[in-house]
Amino acid sequence: MRTLGLDFGSKTVGVSLSDPFGWTAQGLETINRKQEENIGPTIERIGQICKEHQVTKIVLGFPKNMNNTIGERGEKTIKFKEQLEKATKLEVELWDERLSTVAAENLLLEADLSRQKRRNLIDKMAAVYILQGYLDSKPNNII
């Protein structure tokens, strides 16, 4: 049982995947979106990833404002969630992603990566932060 983590943006979607035990999140890929309004190819790729990795649940970063309100990006994320659930037939859980991109950026800066390398990794790393936060919030099922 694997969980997929997503950082949904207007130009890209960062993708992360849990290990089979649901303990750790690893970056998988960044999906580049050609047109913000055409979500079909993005959902199709996510569906392929879900089948390939036997994903049973999706955690979608939910961009709330710092005062806990929902802005335009949050509204688009809710619509994306609904389309994703319909297409994949999987549960999609929204997860507060405030500051996940900032945390990912700081980590990549500490790693002393060039601006271009950071740009290529930031969305995938933000997806890792989102998914790892979700996994850490769940009780450990240690056998």
C-alpha positions as CSV (number, residue, x, y, z in Angstrom):
1,M,0.0,0.0,0.0
2,R,1.6,3.2,-1.2
3,T,0.6,6.8,-0.8
4,L,1.3,9.4,-3.5
5,G,2.1,13.0,-2.5
6,L,1.4,15.9,-4.9
7,D,2.4,19.6,-4.9
8,F,-0.1,21.0,-7.4
9,G,1.0,24.2,-9.2
10,S,0.0,26.2,-12.2
11,K,3.0,25.1,-14.3
12,T,4.2,21.9,-12.6
13,V,3.1,19.1,-10.2
14,G,5.7,17.7,-7.8
15,V,5.2,14.0,-7.2
16,S,6.4,11.9,-4.3
17,L,5.8,8.3,-3.2
18,S,5.8,6.5,0.1
19,D,7.7,3.3,0.7
20,P,5.4,0.2,0.9
21,F,5.2,0.5,4.7
22,G,4.1,4.1,4.6
23,W,7.1,5.4,6.7
24,T,9.1,7.5,4.3
25,A,8.5,9.7,1.3
26,Q,10.8,9.9,-1.7
27,G,10.7,12.3,-4.6
28,L,9.5,10.7,-7.8
29,E,9.1,13.3,-10.6
30,T,7.9,16.7,-11.6
31,I,5.1,16.8,-14.1
32,N,5.3,19.8,-16.4
33,R,2.0,21.3,-17.3
34,K,1.7,22.8,-20.8
35,Q,-1.6,24.7,-20.2
36,E,-2.9,25.6,-16.8
37,E,-6.5,25.1,-17.7
38,N,-6.0,21.7,-19.5
39,I,-5.7,19.3,-16.6
40,G,-6.3,16.1,-18.6
41,P,-2.7,15.2,-19.4
42,T,-1.7,15.8,-15.8
43,I,-4.4,13.6,-14.4
44,E,-3.6,10.9,-17.0
45,R,0.0,10.9,-15.9
46,I,-0.9,10.7,-12.2
47,G,-3.2,7.8,-13.1
48,Q,-0.4,6.0,-14.8
49,I,1.9,6.5,-11.7
50,C,-0.9,5.2,-9.4
51,K,-1.3,2.0,-11.4
52,E,2.5,1.5,-11.9
53,H,3.2,1.8,-8.1
54,Q,0.0,0.3,-6.8
55,V,-1.0,3.5,-5.0
56,T,-4.0,3.3,-2.6
57,K,-4.3,6.9,-1.5
58,I,-3.3,10.4,-2.7
59,V,-2.2,13.3,-0.5
60,L,-2.6,16.6,-2.2
61,G,-1.0,19.7,-0.9
62,F,-3.6,22.3,0.0
63,P,-2.3,25.9,-0.2
64,K,-4.0,27.9,2.5
65,N,-3.2,31.5,3.3
66,M,-1.2,32.1,6.4
67,N,-4.4,33.4,8.1
68,N,-6.0,30.0,7.4
69,T,-8.3,31.3,4.6
70,I,-8.6,29.7,1.2
71,G,-7.5,31.8,-1.8
72,E,-7.7,31.3,-5.6
73,R,-4.9,28.7,-5.6
74,G,-6.8,26.8,-2.9
75,E,-10.0,26.9,-4.9
76,K,-8.2,25.5,-8.0
77,T,-6.7,22.7,-5.8
78,I,-10.2,21.7,-4.6
79,K,-11.4,21.4,-8.2
80,F,-8.3,19.4,-9.1
81,K,-8.9,17.1,-6.1
82,E,-12.5,16.4,-7.3
83,Q,-11.3,15.7,-10.9
84,L,-8.5,13.5,-9.6
85,E,-10.8,11.4,-7.4
86,K,-13.2,10.9,-10.3
87,A,-10.5,9.8,-12.7
88,T,-8.5,7.6,-10.3
89,K,-11.3,6.3,-8.1
90,L,-8.8,6.8,-5.2
91,E,-9.3,8.8,-2.0
92,V,-7.5,12.2,-2.2
93,E,-6.8,13.8,1.1
94,L,-6.0,17.5,1.3
95,W,-2.9,18.3,3.4
96,D,-2.0,21.8,4.6
97,E,1.1,22.7,2.6
98,R,1.9,26.1,4.0
99,L,5.7,26.7,3.9
100,S,6.5,23.3,2.3
101,T,8.0,25.1,-0.7
102,V,10.0,27.4,1.6
103,A,11.3,24.4,3.5
104,A,12.3,22.6,0.3
105,E,14.0,25.7,-1.0
106,N,16.0,26.1,2.2
107,L,17.1,22.4,2.1
108,L,18.2,22.8,-1.5
109,L,20.1,26.0,-0.6
110,E,21.8,24.2,2.2
111,A,22.9,21.5,-0.3
112,D,24.5,24.3,-2.3
113,L,22.7,23.5,-5.5
114,S,22.8,25.9,-8.4
115,R,19.7,28.0,-9.1
116,Q,18.9,25.8,-12.2
117,K,19.1,22.5,-10.2
118,R,17.0,24.0,-7.4
119,R,14.4,25.1,-10.0
120,N,14.3,21.5,-11.4
121,L,13.9,19.9,-7.9
122,I,11.8,22.3,-5.9
123,D,8.4,21.0,-6.7
124,K,9.4,17.4,-6.2
125,M,11.0,18.2,-2.9
126,A,7.9,20.2,-1.8
127,A,5.8,17.0,-2.6
128,V,8.2,15.1,-0.4
129,Y,7.6,17.5,2.5
130,I,3.8,17.3,2.0
131,L,3.8,13.5,2.0
132,Q,6.3,13.1,4.8
133,G,4.3,15.5,7.0
134,Y,1.2,13.4,6.3
135,L,3.0,10.1,7.0
136,D,4.5,11.4,10.2
137,S,1.0,12.4,11.5
138,K,-0.2,8.8,11.3
139,P,0.5,6.3,14.1
140,N,3.4,4.0,13.3
141,N,2.4,0.5,12.6
142,I,5.6,-1.2,13.8
143,I,5.5,-4.9,13.8
